[in-house]
Amino acid sequence: MVNKVEICGVNTAKLPVLTSEEMNELFLSVKAGDKTAREKLIKGNLRLVLSVIQRFTNRGEYVDDLFQVGCIGLIKAIDNFDLGQNVKFSTYAVPMIIGEIRRYLRDNNPIRVSRSLRDIAYKAIQVRETLINKHSREPKINEIAEELNLPREEVIFAMDAIQEPVSLFEPIYHDAGDPIYVMDQIGDEKNNDLNWLETIAIREALSKLNNREKRILTMRFFEGKTQMEVAEEIGISQAQVSRLEKAALNHMRKYI
């Protein structure tokens, strides 16, 4: 699909290429309010968009859609580019185009994430970048949570929710011309005698717990619920769930 000549009505085989001098002249005209120069800049840099969308061709998205979204990122880059920064336009524009496409892919992910979670995650990303610029180091999740005035767990949950799923057929690298996929690096640890025996031991240990402890561990580790969700369903605090969970696990260890 990415090799087709026409994308969104644009003949990619005939896309213009601008020289550095032409780029500078057009940017000066754009700053002066020349809309025609802005259109020339957009058309003259569509090859950047075309090169970026090739990174996302294995996502199952239509090339035309990715191209349109990439053009939005390109336009934002043109409108915000500062000639005084002594940076090549392509160096500035490519991350913006990639960012726009990634936002589109997150928002259109088949694994639906609520708007409120996405908002928290995007705010956390902005805070993270601000803290990196301020302290010249990667901030801890606690620092980000404090800046947002939100619980640490809520920020972690929101950040995890917007992570893009990785296909098992995503190529990691090529070995002598043959691609190595994610699935090639994953071992099957479920179907062996050791795990079979562990399953019996866990079942025996669970039988030694009281009903509330069984219920908490079942909801946490078999149904995949968070401590907050368990607390709400049972009608106790998250701290109590945490204490009961630890006590139950310690009790089980005596029998495993």
C-alpha positions as CSV (number, residue, x, y, z in Angstrom):
1,M,0.0,0.0,0.0
2,V,2.8,2.4,0.9
3,N,4.3,1.9,-2.6
4,K,1.3,3.2,-4.5
5,V,1.9,6.3,-6.5
6,E,-1.2,8.3,-5.5
7,I,-2.1,8.9,-1.8
8,C,-5.0,11.1,-0.9
9,G,-5.1,12.5,-4.5
10,V,-1.4,13.4,-4.3
11,N,0.9,12.0,-6.9
12,T,3.9,11.0,-4.7
13,A,6.1,10.3,-7.7
14,K,6.0,14.0,-8.6
15,L,6.4,15.6,-5.1
16,P,8.6,18.7,-5.3
17,V,11.9,19.0,-3.4
18,L,13.0,22.3,-2.0
19,T,16.6,23.5,-1.5
20,S,17.8,25.0,1.8
21,E,17.8,28.5,0.3
22,E,14.2,28.0,-1.0
23,M,13.1,26.8,2.4
24,N,14.6,29.8,4.2
25,E,13.0,32.2,1.8
26,L,9.6,30.6,2.1
27,F,9.8,30.6,5.9
28,L,10.6,34.3,5.9
29,S,7.6,34.8,3.6
30,V,5.3,32.7,5.9
31,K,6.4,34.8,8.9
32,A,5.3,37.9,6.9
33,G,1.9,36.4,6.4
34,D,2.2,34.9,2.9
35,K,-0.3,32.1,2.7
36,T,1.0,31.0,-0.8
37,A,4.4,30.5,0.7
38,R,2.9,28.3,3.4
39,E,1.2,26.1,0.8
40,K,4.5,25.7,-1.1
41,L,6.3,24.7,2.1
42,I,3.6,22.1,2.8
43,K,3.8,20.6,-0.7
44,G,7.6,20.8,-0.7
45,N,7.9,18.7,2.5
46,L,5.3,16.0,1.8
47,R,8.1,13.6,1.2
48,L,8.9,13.9,4.9
49,V,5.4,12.7,5.7
50,L,5.7,9.9,3.2
51,S,9.0,8.7,4.7
52,V,7.5,8.7,8.3
53,I,4.4,6.8,7.5
54,Q,6.5,3.9,6.2
55,R,7.3,3.2,9.9
56,F,3.7,2.5,10.6
57,T,2.7,0.3,7.7
58,N,2.4,-2.9,9.7
59,R,-0.4,-1.5,12.0
60,G,-3.2,-2.4,9.6
61,E,-4.1,1.3,9.1
62,Y,-5.0,2.8,5.7
63,V,-2.0,4.6,4.2
64,D,-4.3,7.5,3.1
65,D,-5.4,8.0,6.8
66,L,-1.8,8.0,8.1
67,F,-0.8,10.4,5.3
68,Q,-3.5,12.9,6.2
69,V,-2.6,12.7,9.9
70,G,1.1,13.1,9.1
71,C,0.2,16.2,7.1
72,I,-1.4,17.7,10.2
73,G,1.9,17.2,12.1
74,L,3.8,18.7,9.2
75,I,1.5,21.8,9.2
76,K,2.0,22.2,12.9
77,A,5.7,22.0,12.5
78,I,5.7,24.6,9.8
79,D,3.6,27.0,11.9
80,N,5.8,26.6,14.9
81,F,9.3,26.4,13.3
82,D,11.8,29.0,14.4
83,L,14.6,29.8,11.9
84,G,16.6,31.3,14.8
85,Q,17.1,27.9,16.4
86,N,19.7,26.9,13.8
87,V,18.1,23.5,13.4
88,K,17.2,21.7,10.2
89,F,13.5,21.8,9.5
90,S,13.4,18.0,8.9
91,T,15.0,17.4,12.3
92,Y,12.3,19.5,13.9
93,A,9.4,18.3,11.8
94,V,9.9,14.5,11.9
95,P,9.2,14.1,15.7
96,M,6.1,16.2,15.3
97,I,4.8,14.1,12.5
98,I,5.5,10.9,14.4
99,G,3.8,12.3,17.5
100,E,0.7,13.2,15.5
101,I,0.5,9.7,14.0
102,R,1.0,8.0,17.4
103,R,-1.7,10.1,19.0
104,Y,-4.0,9.1,16.1
105,L,-3.1,5.4,16.6
106,R,-3.7,5.6,20.3
107,D,-7.1,7.3,19.9
108,N,-8.1,4.7,17.3
109,N,-6.7,1.7,19.1
110,P,-9.0,-1.3,19.0
111,I,-8.4,-1.6,22.8
112,R,-10.6,1.3,23.9
113,V,-9.4,3.6,26.6
114,S,-11.7,6.0,28.3
115,R,-11.2,9.7,27.6
116,S,-10.5,10.5,31.2
117,L,-7.6,8.0,31.3
118,R,-6.2,9.4,28.1
119,D,-6.4,12.9,29.5
120,I,-4.5,11.9,32.6
121,A,-1.9,10.0,30.5
122,Y,-1.3,13.0,28.2
123,K,-1.0,15.4,31.1
124,A,1.5,13.0,32.7
125,I,3.6,12.9,29.6
126,Q,3.6,16.7,29.5
127,V,4.6,16.9,33.2
128,R,7.3,14.3,32.6
129,E,8.8,16.4,29.7
130,T,8.7,19.5,31.9
131,L,10.5,17.8,34.8
132,I,13.1,16.3,32.4
133,N,13.9,19.8,31.1
134,K,13.9,21.3,34.6
135,H,16.1,18.6,36.4
136,S,17.9,17.0,33.4
137,R,16.9,13.5,34.5
138,E,14.1,11.1,34.2
139,P,11.5,11.9,36.9
140,K,10.1,9.3,39.2
141,I,6.4,8.4,39.0
142,N,5.8,9.9,42.4
143,E,7.1,13.3,41.2
144,I,4.7,13.2,38.2
145,A,1.8,12.2,40.5
146,E,2.6,15.0,42.9
147,E,2.6,17.6,40.1
148,L,-0.8,16.3,38.9
149,N,-2.1,16.0,42.4
150,L,-3.2,12.5,41.7
151,P,-2.6,9.1,43.3
152,R,0.5,7.3,42.1
153,E,-1.5,4.2,41.1
154,E,-3.9,6.3,39.0
155,V,-1.0,7.8,37.0
156,I,0.5,4.3,36.5
157,F,-2.8,2.9,35.3
158,A,-3.4,5.7,32.9
159,M,0.1,5.5,31.4
160,D,-0.2,1.7,31.0
161,A,-3.6,2.1,29.3
162,I,-2.2,4.1,26.4
163,Q,0.7,1.8,25.6
164,E,0.4,0.4,22.1
165,P,0.0,-3.4,21.9
166,V,2.8,-5.1,20.1
167,S,2.1,-7.8,17.6
168,L,3.6,-11.2,18.1
169,F,4.7,-10.9,14.4
170,E,6.5,-7.6,15.0
171,P,10.0,-8.1,13.6
172,I,12.8,-7.5,16.1
173,Y,15.8,-7.9,13.9
174,H,17.0,-9.9,10.8
175,D,19.3,-12.8,11.1
176,A,21.1,-13.7,7.9
177,G,18.1,-12.2,5.9
178,D,15.4,-14.0,7.9
179,P,13.3,-11.8,10.3
180,I,13.2,-12.7,14.0
181,Y,9.7,-12.0,15.4
182,V,8.5,-11.2,19.0
183,M,6.9,-14.7,19.1
184,D,10.3,-16.3,18.4
185,Q,11.6,-14.8,21.6
186,I,8.8,-16.1,23.8
187,G,9.0,-19.4,25.5
188,D,6.1,-21.6,26.5
189,E,6.4,-22.0,30.3
190,K,2.8,-23.2,30.9
191,N,2.9,-26.7,29.5
192,N,5.5,-28.5,31.6
193,D,5.5,-30.8,34.6
194,L,6.8,-28.2,37.0
195,N,3.9,-25.9,36.4
196,W,1.5,-28.8,36.6
197,L,2.8,-29.6,40.1
198,E,2.7,-25.9,41.1
199,T,-0.9,-25.7,40.0
200,I,-1.8,-28.6,42.4
201,A,0.2,-27.0,45.2
202,I,-1.5,-23.6,44.7
203,R,-4.9,-25.3,44.7
204,E,-4.1,-27.1,47.9
205,A,-2.8,-23.8,49.5
206,L,-6.0,-21.9,48.5
207,S,-8.1,-24.5,50.2
208,K,-6.4,-23.5,53.5
209,L,-7.7,-19.9,53.3
210,N,-10.9,-18.4,54.6
211,N,-13.6,-17.4,52.2
212,R,-12.7,-13.7,52.2
213,E,-9.0,-14.4,51.5
214,K,-9.9,-16.8,48.7
215,R,-12.2,-14.2,47.2
216,I,-9.6,-11.4,47.3
217,L,-6.9,-13.6,45.7
218,T,-9.2,-14.9,43.1
219,M,-10.3,-11.3,42.1
220,R,-6.7,-10.1,42.2
221,F,-4.8,-12.8,40.4
222,F,-7.4,-14.8,38.4
223,E,-9.7,-12.0,37.4
224,G,-7.0,-9.4,37.1
225,K,-8.7,-6.7,39.2
226,T,-6.8,-3.9,40.9
227,Q,-6.8,-3.5,44.7
228,M,-9.1,-0.5,44.3
229,E,-11.6,-2.5,42.3
230,V,-11.5,-5.3,44.9
231,A,-12.0,-2.8,47.7
232,E,-15.0,-1.2,46.1
233,E,-16.6,-4.6,45.4
234,I,-16.0,-6.0,48.8
235,G,-16.8,-2.8,50.7
236,I,-13.5,-2.2,52.5
237,S,-10.6,0.2,52.0
238,Q,-7.7,-0.4,49.6
239,A,-5.3,-0.5,52.5
240,Q,-7.3,-3.4,54.1
241,V,-7.3,-5.3,50.8
242,S,-3.5,-4.9,50.6
243,R,-3.0,-6.2,54.2
244,L,-5.4,-9.1,53.7
245,E,-3.7,-10.0,50.4
246,K,-0.3,-10.0,51.9
247,A,-1.5,-12.1,54.9
248,A,-3.2,-14.6,52.5
249,L,-0.1,-15.0,50.4
250,N,2.1,-15.5,53.4
251,H,-0.3,-18.1,54.7
252,M,-0.2,-19.9,51.3
253,R,3.6,-20.0,51.2
254,K,3.5,-22.4,54.2
255,Y,1.8,-25.0,52.1
256,I,3.7,-24.5,48.8
